[in-house]
Amino acid sequence: MKKIIAMLMMTICITGTVIALDGLQISGEMRTGLFWYDLQRDGQARDSRAFIHNSQDVNWHLAPESLAGLAANKGRFRLNFLYERENIGVRFRFESNQWQSGVENMFFWGYAFAYGNFFNDSLRISAGRMGASPWGTGGPELWRELDTTLGVRFEFMPQNIPFIRPGSLNFGFVLNNFDGAAENIVDPQWPSGDLTLTDVLTETVLGFSFTHDVFHIRFAYRLDGMHDGPVFQRMLFRVEERILQRFVPGFQIFANGYFEGLNPRGRTPPDFEADASITAWNWVYIHYEPELFDAQLRLGYVIMGEQRRFAVRPGFFVNLFDGLLRAGAAFEYLMEIGDTRVSAVSPYLWWFFEPEIRFNLHTNSHISLVYRYKSDFFFGGGTQETRTHSINLRFVLTF
C-alpha cells in the first residue's frame, strides 16, 4: 500500500511539472453511491440491506446480481493520462474499484503503454500493457477490447490511398502475451515441448476499422493457441450507419457484438475432453436524441452455450431547464428462446422497470436517484419468483 501511495504522489508531482506543456491531457472520474436493496423470494425470509455502491455499470444481462457482487464494487476512481511530444506519446489508465483494507490488487493499471507515430503518421507502434484499442466494441452495454495484455501493437493508417481520407482506415495486429494459465507454457506435457515462434504468434490480435461519411465499422479477432489452456479465441465488432442523421438530426442506428470461446479448427489440448462453450452478446441500438429528449431502443441476442436469450430495453428521458434536470425511465424484458430453456414454466428470466431523476452538475457530472423494481426467477430447487426493490443514489464526478 505504501508503494502505491508513493507512486501516486510521484505521478501527481510529475503531472504538476508538465501540466503547462502542450500535448498533455488528463481526465478521469469518480463514481460511488448509496444503495438500498430489498429482496423477497417465495418461501424464504426477506433480505434487506444498505451499503455504498453505484449500480450504473452493473451488467444485468449475464445473470441476476448477487448481494456479495454488488457490495464488493463500492465505486470507481479512474485517472487517464495522455502526453504526446512530437511523434512520441505515453498513455496510461490507473483505477480502483476495491476499497476494503487488506484486499490485494485494490489499485491496478487499466493500460500503460508508450507509442510512436512514424512515416508521416502512416504507422503507429505501441508497446506495454495494451488498452485504449482502436478496434473495441464501444458502448453501451458492451465495453470490450481484445488487446489488453502485455504486448506490441502495430497500426497501419495509410495516408495516400485514392478515395480514402487520410487516417480513416486503420488496420494492424498485436503481438500479445499469453492470456491463459502461465504455468502451462512450460509444462512438458505439451506436444511441441519448448515454445516456438509459431506458438507465440498464435496469441496475435488482428484488427480493422474504417470510417466513411455514411458508415463506420470496427472488427477484431484474437487468436489463441493450446499452450495456455483450451483454445479460447475471441471476436468483436461495431457497426454504425451515418446516413439517417443527415435527414433527422440526432437519429442513429448502430450495433456491437462480442464472441468468446471460438475454436474454428476444433483443436483440443491434451487432457481436455472438450473446449469451452461459445458465449456471445449482440446488441442493436435505435437512438434518437434531439435537444429536448433522449429515446433509445436496445435489442439484444445472447448466446450462452446451448441457451439463447432475447432482450428488449426501451428508455425515454426528458431534458428540462436547459439540461439541468433529466428525468425518465427504462424498461427491460429478458426471455429465453429455442428448445434449450432452463425452465419451461417461467415466461421470462427477468424484467425490470427503472425510473431515474438526474441533476446534471456539469456536462458529464451528475447526481441521480434511481429506483428499480425487478422480477426474476430463481431455479435452484425449483422455479421460484424473486421480487427486488432497490434505490441507488449515485454520485458521478468526471474531469
Stockholm file with secondary structure:
# STOCKHOLM 1.0

chainA/1-399         MKKIIAMLMMTICITGTVIALDGLQISGEMRTGLFWYDLQRDGQARDSRAFIHNSQDVNWHLAPESLAGLAANKGRFRLNFLYERENIGVRFRFESNQWQSGVENMFFWGYAFAYGNFFNDSLRISAGRMGASPWGTGGPELWRELDTTLGVRFEFMPQNIPFIRPGSLNFGFVLNNFDGAAENIVDPQWPSGDLTLTDVLTETVLGFSFTHDVFHIRFAYRLDGMHDGPVFQRMLFRVEERILQRFVPGFQIFANGYFEGLNPRGRTPPDFEADASITAWNWVYIHYEPELFDAQLRLGYVIMGEQRRFAVRPGFFVNLFDGLLRAGAAFEYLMEIGDTRVSAVSPYLWWFFEPEIRFNLHTNSHISLVYRYKSDFFFGGGTQETRTHSINLRFVLTF
#=GR chainA/1-399 SS CHHHHHHHHHHHHHHHHHTTSTTEEEEEEEEEEEEEEEEEETTSCCEEEEEECCGGGCCTTTSCCCHHHHHHCCEEEEEEEEEEETTEEEEEEEEECCCCTTCTTCEEEEEEEEEEEETTTTEEEEEEECCSCTTCCCSSSCCCCSCCSEEEEEEECCSCCTTSCTTSEEEEEEEECCCSCGGGGGCTTSTTCSCCHHHHHTTCEEEEEEECSSEEEEEEEECCCSTTSSCCEEEEEEEEECSHHHHSTTEEEEEEEEEEEECTTCCCCTTCSSCCCCEEEEEEEEEECCSSEEEEEEEEEEEETTEEEEEEEEEEEEEETTTTEEEEEEEEEEEEESSCCSCSSCSCSEEEEEEEEEEESSSSCEEEEEEEEEEEEECTTSCEEEEEEEEEEEEEEEC
#=GC SS_cons         CHHHHHHHHHHHHHHHHHTTSTTEEEEEEEEEEEEEEEEEETTSCCEEEEEECCGGGCCTTTSCCCHHHHHHCCEEEEEEEEEEETTEEEEEEEEECCCCTTCTTCEEEEEEEEEEEETTTTEEEEEEECCSCTTCCCSSSCCCCSCCSEEEEEEECCSCCTTSCTTSEEEEEEEECCCSCGGGGGCTTSTTCSCCHHHHHTTCEEEEEEECSSEEEEEEEECCCSTTSSCCEEEEEEEEECSHHHHSTTEEEEEEEEEEEECTTCCCCTTCSSCCCCEEEEEEEEEECCSSEEEEEEEEEEEETTEEEEEEEEEEEEEETTTTEEEEEEEEEEEEESSCCSCSSCSCSEEEEEEEEEEESSSSCEEEEEEEEEEEEECTTSCEEEEEEEEEEEEEEEC
//
